[in-house]
């Protein structure tokens, strides 16, 4: 199995697990997960982006 296929499988597994908990993953979230799995980003960087986005929205 090639690397991209493996990553797609991992994202599907994550999506399935989250769906069981009633949490829907958006296309954007799935792309962020792929970036982390491919080494193009880190979970810390992606979490910080989310925090900054909500700080701008809610002013905290």
PDB file of N, CA, C, O and CB in Angstrom:
ATOM      1  N   UNK A   1       0.864  -1.180   0.000  1.00  0.00           N
ATOM      2  CA  UNK A   1       0.000   0.000   0.000  1.00  0.00           C
ATOM      3  C   UNK A   1       0.904   1.236   0.000  1.00  0.00           C
ATOM      4  O   UNK A   1       1.841   1.325   0.794  1.00  0.00           O
ATOM      5  CB  UNK A   1      -0.980   0.002   1.244  1.00  0.00           C
ATOM      6  N   UNK A   2       0.618   2.188  -0.895  1.00  0.00           N
ATOM      7  CA  UNK A   2       1.476   3.363  -0.939  1.00  0.00           C
ATOM      8  C   UNK A   2       1.139   4.343   0.186  1.00  0.00           C
ATOM      9  O   UNK A   2       0.100   4.232   0.838  1.00  0.00           O
ATOM     10  CB  UNK A   2       1.350   4.054  -2.295  1.00  0.00           C
ATOM     11  N   UNK A   3       2.023   5.282   0.393  1.00  0.00           N
ATOM     12  CA  UNK A   3       1.921   6.213   1.517  1.00  0.00           C
ATOM     13  C   UNK A   3       0.605   6.997   1.507  1.00  0.00           C
ATOM     14  O   UNK A   3      -0.028   7.157   2.550  1.00  0.00           O
ATOM     15  CB  UNK A   3       3.093   7.180   1.494  1.00  0.00           C
ATOM     16  N   UNK A   4       0.196   7.483   0.340  1.00  0.00           N
ATOM     17  CA  UNK A   4      -1.016   8.297   0.255  1.00  0.00           C
ATOM     18  C   UNK A   4      -2.262   7.469   0.560  1.00  0.00           C
ATOM     19  O   UNK A   4      -3.206   7.953   1.184  1.00  0.00           O
ATOM     20  CB  UNK A   4      -1.136   8.930  -1.134  1.00  0.00           C
ATOM     21  N   UNK A   5      -2.249   6.233   0.119  1.00  0.00           N
ATOM     22  CA  UNK A   5      -3.384   5.347   0.386  1.00  0.00           C
ATOM     23  C   UNK A   5      -3.472   5.046   1.884  1.00  0.00           C
ATOM     24  O   UNK A   5      -4.561   4.995   2.456  1.00  0.00           O
ATOM     25  CB  UNK A   5      -3.254   4.030  -0.426  1.00  0.00           C
ATOM     26  N   UNK A   6      -2.300   4.846   2.512  1.00  0.00           N
ATOM     27  CA  UNK A   6      -2.260   4.596   3.951  1.00  0.00           C
ATOM     28  C   UNK A   6      -2.797   5.799   4.723  1.00  0.00           C
ATOM     29  O   UNK A   6      -3.549   5.644   5.685  1.00  0.00           O
ATOM     30  CB  UNK A   6      -0.826   4.272   4.401  1.00  0.00           C
ATOM     31  N   UNK A   7      -2.411   6.978   4.300  1.00  0.00           N
ATOM     32  CA  UNK A   7      -2.877   8.205   4.968  1.00  0.00           C
ATOM     33  C   UNK A   7      -4.381   8.343   4.806  1.00  0.00           C
ATOM     34  O   UNK A   7      -5.079   8.671   5.766  1.00  0.00           O
ATOM     35  CB  UNK A   7      -2.159   9.457   4.399  1.00  0.00           C
ATOM     36  N   UNK A   8      -4.892   8.096   3.601  1.00  0.00           N
ATOM     37  CA  UNK A   8      -6.343   8.166   3.381  1.00  0.00           C
ATOM     38  C   UNK A   8      -7.075   7.169   4.276  1.00  0.00           C
ATOM     39  O   UNK A   8      -8.142   7.478   4.806  1.00  0.00           O
ATOM     40  CB  UNK A   8      -6.680   7.893   1.899  1.00  0.00           C
ATOM     41  N   UNK A   9      -6.504   5.970   4.449  1.00  0.00           N
ATOM     42  CA  UNK A   9      -7.112   4.959   5.317  1.00  0.00           C
ATOM     43  C   UNK A   9      -7.131   5.426   6.769  1.00  0.00           C
ATOM     44  O   UNK A   9      -8.127   5.240   7.469  1.00  0.00           O
ATOM     45  CB  UNK A   9      -6.356   3.628   5.202  1.00  0.00           C
ATOM     46  N   UNK A  10      -6.039   6.028   7.220  1.00  0.00           N
ATOM     47  CA  UNK A  10      -5.974   6.530   8.595  1.00  0.00           C
ATOM     48  C   UNK A  10      -7.017   7.619   8.820  1.00  0.00           C
ATOM     49  O   UNK A  10      -7.677   7.648   9.859  1.00  0.00           O
ATOM     50  CB  UNK A  10      -4.567   7.069   8.908  1.00  0.00           C
ATOM     51  N   UNK A  11      -7.164   8.521   7.838  1.00  0.00           N
ATOM     52  CA  UNK A  11      -8.158   9.593   7.962  1.00  0.00           C
ATOM     53  C   UNK A  11      -9.558   8.999   8.011  1.00  0.00           C
ATOM     54  O   UNK A  11     -10.398   9.469   8.779  1.00  0.00           O
ATOM     55  CB  UNK A  11      -8.038  10.596   6.787  1.00  0.00           C
ATOM     56  N   UNK A  12      -9.826   7.978   7.207  1.00  0.00           N
ATOM     57  CA  UNK A  12     -11.132   7.314   7.239  1.00  0.00           C
ATOM     58  C   UNK A  12     -11.395   6.686   8.602  1.00  0.00           C
ATOM     59  O   UNK A  12     -12.508   6.758   9.124  1.00  0.00           O
ATOM     60  CB  UNK A  12     -11.216   6.243   6.144  1.00  0.00           C
ATOM     61  N   UNK A  13     -10.360   6.068   9.177  1.00  0.00           N
ATOM     62  CA  UNK A  13     -10.506   5.461  10.499  1.00  0.00           C
ATOM     63  C   UNK A  13     -10.802   6.519  11.559  1.00  0.00           C
ATOM     64  O   UNK A  13     -11.674   6.334  12.408  1.00  0.00           O
ATOM     65  CB  UNK A  13      -9.240   4.682  10.871  1.00  0.00           C
ATOM     66  N   UNK A  14     -10.072   7.619  11.499  1.00  0.00           N
ATOM     67  CA  UNK A  14     -10.291   8.715  12.445  1.00  0.00           C
ATOM     68  C   UNK A  14     -11.696   9.268  12.280  1.00  0.00           C
ATOM     69  O   UNK A  14     -12.397   9.509  13.263  1.00  0.00           O
ATOM     70  CB  UNK A  14      -9.245   9.834  12.246  1.00  0.00           C
ATOM     71  N   UNK A  15     -12.107   9.468  11.024  1.00  0.00           N
ATOM     72  CA  UNK A  15     -13.440   9.984  10.737  1.00  0.00           C
ATOM     73  C   UNK A  15     -14.517   9.050  11.288  1.00  0.00           C
ATOM     74  O   UNK A  15     -15.508   9.505  11.860  1.00  0.00           O
ATOM     75  CB  UNK A  15     -13.624  10.174   9.226  1.00  0.00           C
ATOM     76  N   UNK A  16     -14.318   7.750  11.112  1.00  0.00           N
ATOM     77  CA  UNK A  16     -15.279   6.774  11.622  1.00  0.00           C
ATOM     78  C   UNK A  16     -15.373   6.798  13.139  1.00  0.00           C
ATOM     79  O   UNK A  16     -16.464   6.727  13.705  1.00  0.00           O
ATOM     80  CB  UNK A  16     -14.904   5.385  11.157  1.00  0.00           C
ATOM     81  N   UNK A  17     -14.224   6.898  13.791  1.00  0.00           N
ATOM     82  CA  UNK A  17     -14.211   6.963  15.258  1.00  0.00           C
ATOM     83  C   UNK A  17     -14.916   8.213  15.763  1.00  0.00           C
ATOM     84  O   UNK A  17     -15.690   8.156  16.718  1.00  0.00           O
ATOM     85  CB  UNK A  17     -12.772   6.931  15.782  1.00  0.00           C
ATOM     86  N   UNK A  18     -14.650   9.319  15.130  1.00  0.00           N
ATOM     87  CA  UNK A  18     -15.274  10.572  15.544  1.00  0.00           C
ATOM     88  C   UNK A  18     -16.784  10.536  15.283  1.00  0.00           C
ATOM     89  O   UNK A  18     -17.567  11.036  16.091  1.00  0.00           O
ATOM     90  CB  UNK A  18     -14.630  11.762  14.805  1.00  0.00           C
ATOM     91  N   UNK A  19     -17.188   9.950  14.164  1.00  0.00           N
ATOM     92  CA  UNK A  19     -18.613   9.850  13.836  1.00  0.00           C
ATOM     93  C   UNK A  19     -19.353   9.037  14.887  1.00  0.00           C
ATOM     94  O   UNK A  19     -20.501   9.340  15.212  1.00  0.00           O
ATOM     95  CB  UNK A  19     -18.805   9.220  12.449  1.00  0.00           C
ATOM     96  N   UNK A  20     -18.707   8.006  15.421  1.00  0.00           N
ATOM     97  CA  UNK A  20     -19.342   7.196  16.459  1.00  0.00           C
ATOM     98  C   UNK A  20     -19.616   8.018  17.709  1.00  0.00           C
ATOM     99  O   UNK A  20     -20.535   7.715  18.470  1.00  0.00           O
ATOM    100  CB  UNK A  20     -18.467   5.994  16.806  1.00  0.00           C
ATOM    101  N   UNK A  21     -18.815   9.059  17.919  1.00  0.00           N
ATOM    102  CA  UNK A  21     -19.004   9.939  19.070  1.00  0.00           C
ATOM    103  C   UNK A  21     -19.893  11.141  18.736  1.00  0.00           C
ATOM    104  O   UNK A  21     -20.081  12.035  19.561  1.00  0.00           O
ATOM    105  CB  UNK A  21     -17.653  10.422  19.580  1.00  0.00           C
ATOM    106  N   UNK A  22     -20.436  11.149  17.514  1.00  0.00           N
ATOM    107  CA  UNK A  22     -21.326  12.230  17.108  1.00  0.00           C
ATOM    108  C   UNK A  22     -20.601  13.491  16.666  1.00  0.00           C
ATOM    109  O   UNK A  22     -21.192  14.570  16.632  1.00  0.00           O
ATOM    110  CB  UNK A  22     -22.244  12.564  18.227  1.00  0.00           C
ATOM    111  N   UNK A  23     -19.335  13.361  16.330  1.00  0.00           N
ATOM    112  CA  UNK A  23     -18.534  14.513  15.925  1.00  0.00           C
ATOM    113  C   UNK A  23     -18.202  14.388  14.443  1.00  0.00           C
ATOM    114  O   UNK A  23     -17.534  13.441  14.029  1.00  0.00           O
ATOM    115  CB  UNK A  23     -17.235  14.622  16.778  1.00  0.00           C
ATOM    116  N   UNK A  24     -18.664  15.336  13.658  1.00  0.00           N
ATOM    117  CA  UNK A  24     -18.461  15.307  12.216  1.00  0.00           C
ATOM    118  C   UNK A  24     -17.171  16.055  11.879  1.00  0.00           C
ATOM    119  O   UNK A  24     -16.947  17.171  12.348  1.00  0.00           O
ATOM    120  CB  UNK A  24     -19.677  15.929  11.470  1.00  0.00           C
ATOM    121  N   UNK A  25     -16.328  15.425  11.060  1.00  0.00           N
ATOM    122  CA  UNK A  25     -15.116  16.094  10.609  1.00  0.00           C
ATOM    123  C   UNK A  25     -15.392  16.791   9.283  1.00  0.00           C
ATOM    124  O   UNK A  25     -15.896  16.184   8.338  1.00  0.00           O
ATOM    125  CB  UNK A  25     -13.946  15.088  10.469  1.00  0.00           C
ATOM    126  N   UNK A  26     -15.056  18.065   9.232  1.00  0.00           N
ATOM    127  CA  UNK A  26     -15.213  18.821   7.988  1.00  0.00           C
ATOM    128  C   UNK A  26     -14.077  18.469   7.033  1.00  0.00           C
ATOM    129  O   UNK A  26     -13.092  17.843   7.424  1.00  0.00           O
ATOM    130  CB  UNK A  26     -15.240  20.352   8.265  1.00  0.00           C
ATOM    131  N   UNK A  27     -14.228  18.875   5.795  1.00  0.00           N
ATOM    132  CA  UNK A  27     -13.180  18.662   4.796  1.00  0.00           C
ATOM    133  C   UNK A  27     -11.893  19.344   5.247  1.00  0.00           C
ATOM    134  O   UNK A  27     -10.804  18.797   5.072  1.00  0.00           O
ATOM    135  CB  UNK A  27     -13.622  19.197   3.410  1.00  0.00           C
ATOM    136  N   UNK A  28     -12.015  20.530   5.824  1.00  0.00           N
ATOM    137  CA  UNK A  28     -10.847  21.278   6.298  1.00  0.00           C
ATOM    138  C   UNK A  28     -10.107  20.499   7.400  1.00  0.00           C
ATOM    139  O   UNK A  28      -8.879  20.419   7.387  1.00  0.00           O
ATOM    140  CB  UNK A  28     -11.279  22.670   6.825  1.00  0.00           C
ATOM    141  N   UNK A  29     -10.841  19.941   8.326  1.00  0.00           N
ATOM    142  CA  UNK A  29     -10.222  19.175   9.402  1.00  0.00           C
ATOM    143  C   UNK A  29      -9.524  17.936   8.841  1.00  0.00           C
ATOM    144  O   UNK A  29      -8.415  17.601   9.257  1.00  0.00           O
ATOM    145  CB  UNK A  29     -11.276  18.770  10.453  1.00  0.00           C
ATOM    146  N   UNK A  30     -10.168  17.264   7.906  1.00  0.00           N
ATOM    147  CA  UNK A  30      -9.549  16.081   7.296  1.00  0.00           C
ATOM    148  C   UNK A  30      -8.247  16.456   6.587  1.00  0.00           C
ATOM    149  O   UNK A  30      -7.266  15.716   6.657  1.00  0.00           O
ATOM    150  CB  UNK A  30     -10.524  15.413   6.299  1.00  0.00           C
ATOM    151  N   UNK A  31      -8.238  17.599   5.909  1.00  0.00           N
ATOM    152  CA  UNK A  31      -7.023  18.059   5.228  1.00  0.00           C
ATOM    153  C   UNK A  31      -5.925  18.379   6.241  1.00  0.00           C
ATOM    154  O   UNK A  31      -4.755  18.088   5.996  1.00  0.00           O
ATOM    155  CB  UNK A  31      -7.325  19.300   4.362  1.00  0.00           C
ATOM    156  N   UNK A  32      -6.293  18.974   7.374  1.00  0.00           N
ATOM    157  CA  UNK A  32      -5.307  19.270   8.413  1.00  0.00           C
ATOM    158  C   UNK A  32      -4.713  17.987   8.983  1.00  0.00           C
ATOM    159  O   UNK A  32      -3.514  17.923   9.252  1.00  0.00           O
ATOM    160  CB  UNK A  32      -5.943  20.099   9.535  1.00  0.00           C
ATOM    161  N   UNK A  33      -5.538  16.978   9.166  1.00  0.00           N
ATOM    162  CA  UNK A  33      -5.054  15.682   9.652  1.00  0.00           C
ATOM    163  C   UNK A  33      -4.066  15.103   8.646  1.00  0.00           C
ATOM    164  O   UNK A  33      -3.011  14.596   9.026  1.00  0.00           O
ATOM    165  CB  UNK A  33      -6.238  14.695   9.889  1.00  0.00           C
ATOM    166  N   UNK A  34      -4.411  15.181   7.360  1.00  0.00           N
ATOM    167  CA  UNK A  34      -3.509  14.668   6.320  1.00  0.00           C
ATOM    168  C   UNK A  34      -2.174  15.400   6.350  1.00  0.00           C
ATOM    169  O   UNK A  34      -1.122  14.776   6.218  1.00  0.00           O
ATOM    170  CB  UNK A  34      -4.155  14.805   4.930  1.00  0.00           C
ATOM    171  N   UNK A  35      -2.208  16.730   6.523  1.00  0.00           N
ATOM    172  CA  UNK A  35      -0.958  17.502   6.576  1.00  0.00           C
ATOM    173  C   UNK A  35      -0.083  17.032   7.728  1.00  0.00           C
ATOM    174  O   UNK A  35       1.135  16.920   7.583  1.00  0.00           O
ATOM    175  CB  UNK A  35      -1.255  19.006   6.720  1.00  0.00           C
ATOM    176  N   UNK A  36      -0.693  16.761   8.855  1.00  0.00           N
ATOM    177  CA  UNK A  36       0.061  16.286  10.018  1.00  0.00           C
ATOM    178  C   UNK A  36       0.642  14.897   9.763  1.00  0.00           C
ATOM    179  O   UNK A  36       1.796  14.639  10.103  1.00  0.00           O
ATOM    180  CB  UNK A  36      -0.837  16.262  11.267  1.00  0.00           C
ATOM    181  N   UNK A  37      -0.140  14.013   9.175  1.00  0.00           N
ATOM    182  CA  UNK A  37       0.324  12.656   8.900  1.00  0.00           C
ATOM    183  C   UNK A  37       1.435  12.624   7.859  1.00  0.00           C
ATOM    184  O   UNK A  37       2.281  11.730   7.881  1.00  0.00           O
ATOM    185  CB  UNK A  37      -0.832  11.799   8.435  1.00  0.00           C
ATOM    186  N   UNK A  38       1.439  13.600   6.943  1.00  0.00           N
ATOM    187  CA  UNK A  38       2.469  13.661   5.906  1.00  0.00           C
ATOM    188  C   UNK A  38       3.701  14.439   6.358  1.00  0.00           C
ATOM    189  O   UNK A  38       4.687  14.520   5.625  1.00  0.00           O
ATOM    190  CB  UNK A  38       1.901  14.292   4.650  1.00  0.00           C
ATOM    191  N   UNK A  39       3.652  15.011   7.560  1.00  0.00           N
ATOM    192  CA  UNK A  39       4.794  15.752   8.065  1.00  0.00           C
ATOM    193  C   UNK A  39       4.872  17.183   7.581  1.00  0.00           C
ATOM    194  O   UNK A  39       5.898  17.838   7.769  1.00  0.00           O
ATOM    195  CB  UNK A  39       6.030  15.054   7.696  1.00  0.00           C
ATOM    196  N   UNK A  40       3.806  17.693   6.957  1.00  0.00           N
ATOM    197  CA  UNK A  40       3.780  19.064   6.464  1.00  0.00           C
ATOM    198  C   UNK A  40       3.399  20.054   7.551  1.00  0.00           C
ATOM    199  O   UNK A  40       3.576  21.261   7.381  1.00  0.00           O
ATOM    200  CB  UNK A  40       2.818  19.181   5.307  1.00  0.00           C
ATOM    201  N   UNK A  41       2.883  19.562   8.654  1.00  0.00           N
ATOM    202  CA  UNK A  41       2.479  20.388   9.783  1.00  0.00           C
ATOM    203  C   UNK A  41       2.551  19.514  11.031  1.00  0.00           C
ATOM    204  O   UNK A  41       2.844  18.321  10.951  1.00  0.00           O
ATOM    205  CB  UNK A  41       1.036  20.987   9.579  1.00  0.00           C
ATOM    206  N   UNK A  42       2.279  20.126  12.190  1.00  0.00           N
ATOM    207  CA  UNK A  42       2.230  19.364  13.432  1.00  0.00           C
ATOM    208  C   UNK A  42       0.892  19.619  14.108  1.00  0.00           C
ATOM    209  O   UNK A  42       0.208  20.597  13.806  1.00  0.00           O
ATOM    210  CB  UNK A  42       3.411  19.743  14.375  1.00  0.00           C
ATOM    211  N   UNK A  43       0.529  18.741  15.014  1.00  0.00           N
ATOM    212  CA  UNK A  43      -0.728  18.949  15.734  1.00  0.00           C
ATOM    213  C   UNK A  43      -0.662  20.233  16.545  1.00  0.00           C
ATOM    214  O   UNK A  43      -1.669  20.926  16.692  1.00  0.00           O
ATOM    215  CB  UNK A  43      -1.037  17.752  16.653  1.00  0.00           C
ATOM    216  N   UNK A  44       0.520  20.557  17.075  1.00  0.00           N
ATOM    217  CA  UNK A  44       0.670  21.786  17.857  1.00  0.00           C
ATOM    218  C   UNK A  44       0.391  23.018  16.999  1.00  0.00           C
ATOM    219  O   UNK A  44      -0.301  23.938  17.432  1.00  0.00           O
ATOM    220  CB  UNK A  44       2.082  21.870  18.458  1.00  0.00           C
ATOM    221  N   UNK A  45       0.936  23.031  15.775  1.00  0.00           N
ATOM    222  CA  UNK A  45       0.709  24.167  14.869  1.00  0.00           C
ATOM    223  C   UNK A  45      -0.772  24.287  14.507  1.00  0.00           C
ATOM    224  O   UNK A  45      -1.334  25.382  14.504  1.00  0.00           O
ATOM    225  CB  UNK A  45       1.558  24.014  13.583  1.00  0.00           C
ATOM    226  N   UNK A  46      -1.389  23.157  14.207  1.00  0.00           N
ATOM    227  CA  UNK A  46      -2.805  23.182  13.811  1.00  0.00           C
ATOM    228  C   UNK A  46      -3.694  23.609  14.972  1.00  0.00           C
ATOM    229  O   UNK A  46      -4.656  24.351  14.775  1.00  0.00           O
ATOM    230  CB  UNK A  46      -3.244  21.803  13.297  1.00  0.00           C
ATOM    231  N   UNK A  47      -3.383  23.147  16.181  1.00  0.00           N
ATOM    232  CA  UNK A  47      -4.153  23.574  17.364  1.00  0.00           C
ATOM    233  C   UNK A  47      -3.990  25.065  17.595  1.00  0.00           C
ATOM    234  O   UNK A  47      -4.956  25.753  17.921  1.00  0.00           O
ATOM    235  CB  UNK A  47      -3.709  22.795  18.621  1.00  0.00           C
ATOM    236  N   UNK A  48      -2.776  25.567  17.428  1.00  0.00           N
ATOM    237  CA  UNK A  48      -2.532  26.997  17.621  1.00  0.00           C
ATOM    238  C   UNK A  48      -3.322  27.827  16.609  1.00  0.00           C
ATOM    239  O   UNK A  48      -3.833  28.892  16.956  1.00  0.00           O
ATOM    240  CB  UNK A  48      -1.029  27.305  17.501  1.00  0.00           C
ATOM    241  N   UNK A  49      -3.431  27.363  15.375  1.00  0.00           N
ATOM    242  CA  UNK A  49      -4.231  28.060  14.361  1.00  0.00           C
ATOM    243  C   UNK A  49      -5.690  28.164  14.800  1.00  0.00           C
ATOM    244  O   UNK A  49      -6.315  29.212  14.646  1.00  0.00           O
ATOM    245  CB  UNK A  49      -4.136  27.333  13.005  1.00  0.00           C
ATOM    246  N   UNK A  50      -6.228  27.074  15.345  1.00  0.00           N
ATOM    247  CA  UNK A  50      -7.622  27.067  15.809  1.00  0.00           C
ATOM    248  C   UNK A  50      -7.786  28.046  16.969  1.00  0.00           C
ATOM    249  O   UNK A  50      -8.746  28.816  17.004  1.00  0.00           O
ATOM    250  CB  UNK A  50      -8.055  25.635  16.240  1.00  0.00           C
ATOM    251  N   UNK A  51      -6.858  28.017  17.910  1.00  0.00           N
ATOM    252  CA  UNK A  51      -6.922  28.936  19.052  1.00  0.00           C
ATOM    253  C   UNK A  51      -6.890  30.382  18.592  1.00  0.00           C
ATOM    254  O   UNK A  51      -7.673  31.202  19.072  1.00  0.00           O
ATOM    255  CB  UNK A  51      -5.766  28.672  20.020  1.00  0.00           C
ATOM    256  N   UNK A  52      -5.996  30.706  17.667  1.00  0.00           N
ATOM    257  CA  UNK A  52      -5.891  32.087  17.155  1.00  0.00           C
ATOM    258  C   UNK A  52      -7.171  32.506  16.431  1.00  0.00           C
ATOM    259  O   UNK A  52      -7.627  33.641  16.570  1.00  0.00           O
ATOM    260  CB  UNK A  52      -4.682  32.218  16.200  1.00  0.00           C
ATOM    261  N   UNK A  53      -7.742  31.586  15.662  1.00  0.00           N
ATOM    262  CA  UNK A  53      -8.984  31.902  14.932  1.00  0.00           C
ATOM    263  C   UNK A  53     -10.101  32.259  15.911  1.00  0.00           C
ATOM    264  O   UNK A  53     -10.826  33.229  15.695  1.00  0.00           O
ATOM    265  CB  UNK A  53      -9.419  30.704  14.040  1.00  0.00           C
ATOM    266  N   UNK A  54     -10.244  31.481  16.988  1.00  0.00           N
ATOM    267  CA  UNK A  54     -11.313  31.732  17.957  1.00  0.00           C
ATOM    268  C   UNK A  54     -11.020  32.930  18.841  1.00  0.00           C
ATOM    269  O   UNK A  54     -11.948  33.574  19.330  1.00  0.00           O
ATOM    270  CB  UNK A  54     -11.533  30.509  18.818  1.00  0.00           C
ATOM    271  N   UNK A  55      -9.750  33.243  19.058  1.00  0.00           N
ATOM    272  CA  UNK A  55      -9.405  34.459  19.788  1.00  0.00           C
ATOM    273  C   UNK A  55      -9.883  35.690  19.014  1.00  0.00           C
ATOM    274  O   UNK A  55     -10.390  36.652  19.590  1.00  0.00           O
ATOM    275  CB  UNK A  55      -7.878  34.533  20.037  1.00  0.00           C
ATOM    276  N   UNK A  56      -9.703  35.630  17.678  1.00  0.00           N
ATOM    277  CA  UNK A  56     -10.153  36.746  16.832  1.00  0.00           C
ATOM    278  C   UNK A  56     -11.673  36.879  16.866  1.00  0.00           C
ATOM    279  O   UNK A  56     -12.203  37.990  16.884  1.00  0.00           O
ATOM    280  CB  UNK A  56      -9.674  36.550  15.379  1.00  0.00           C
ATOM    281  N   UNK A  57     -12.364  35.759  16.875  1.00  0.00           N
ATOM    282  CA  UNK A  57     -13.825  35.766  16.877  1.00  0.00           C
ATOM    283  C   UNK A  57     -14.361  36.243  18.216  1.00  0.00           C
ATOM    284  O   UNK A  57     -15.254  37.089  18.262  1.00  0.00           O
ATOM    285  CB  UNK A  57     -14.371  34.373  16.558  1.00  0.00           C
ATOM    286  N   UNK A  58     -13.821  35.706  19.314  1.00  0.00           N
ATOM    287  CA  UNK A  58     -14.375  35.967  20.630  1.00  0.00           C
ATOM    288  C   UNK A  58     -13.572  36.972  21.441  1.00  0.00           C
ATOM    289  O   UNK A  58     -13.941  37.295  22.571  1.00  0.00           O
ATOM    290  CB  UNK A  58     -14.476  34.695  21.386  1.00  0.00           C
ATOM    291  N   UNK A  59     -12.480  37.467  20.875  1.00  0.00           N
ATOM    292  CA  UNK A  59     -11.723  38.539  21.513  1.00  0.00           C
ATOM    293  C   UNK A  59     -11.038  38.177  22.813  1.00  0.00           C
ATOM    294  O   UNK A  59     -10.944  39.022  23.703  1.00  0.00           O
ATOM    295  CB  UNK A  59     -12.611  39.662  21.760  1.00  0.00           C
ATOM    296  N   UNK A  60     -10.569  36.988  22.952  1.00  0.00           N
ATOM    297  CA  UNK A  60      -9.888  36.592  24.184  1.00  0.00           C
ATOM    298  C   UNK A  60      -8.456  36.295  23.932  1.00  0.00           C
ATOM    299  O   UNK A  60      -7.726  35.944  24.859  1.00  0.00           O
ATOM    300  CB  UNK A  60     -10.547  35.398  24.807  1.00  0.00           C
TER     301      UNK A  60
END
